[in-house]
């Protein structure tokens, strides 16, 4: 990385600053990790390891176009997305100066984080990398001045009746908040498309 003038971003807290995401090599399929989901929210340079190897040999960062991960059929089938379309959407967001969750406040119901979903800290970092604002609660003070039509409530998949029957959650949903399961939200990160 130093030879090509780059800096290795190793900590998840800094992943949103990455300009390139090395997401696999020619033998290993990409995995839907918190780092990848953050990377997809910040860069359309989702490259394989060959980019780094060949850039190192050239003593400079090579253009990423020839190293983009566009043919990982296994990952595309598993996560139900097409990388080329995802990268086009990322570029479109960048051109417009916006992001996937721009303008959204996101609340995660009890029992979601850490349960087939990343721990709260990682979950929050993904939401923030996508331009969303993390809501730790649906208390009156955290909801003050919030446009309920731009509140997203995240449930587990499958959602539990307990998650949506809590008074604050039920009230938010009845008043127009959007509801997504973790699977729907993670699919939105992989596709960079929000289907509500």
TAPE-V658987 format. One record per helix or strand of 3 or more residues. SS is the DSSP state (helix for helix, strand for strand). FROM is the first residue (numbers start at 1). LEN is the number of residues. If there is no record, write none. Layout:
<<SS FROM LEN> <SS FROM LEN>>
This chain:
<<helix 2 3> <helix 12 6> <strand 21 4> <helix 34 9> <strand 46 3> <helix 49 10> <helix 65 3> <helix 73 7> <helix 83 14> <strand 105 4> <helix 120 10> <strand 133 3> <helix 140 4> <helix 148 3> <strand 151 5> <helix 161 5> <helix 167 8> <strand 178 4> <helix 182 10>>
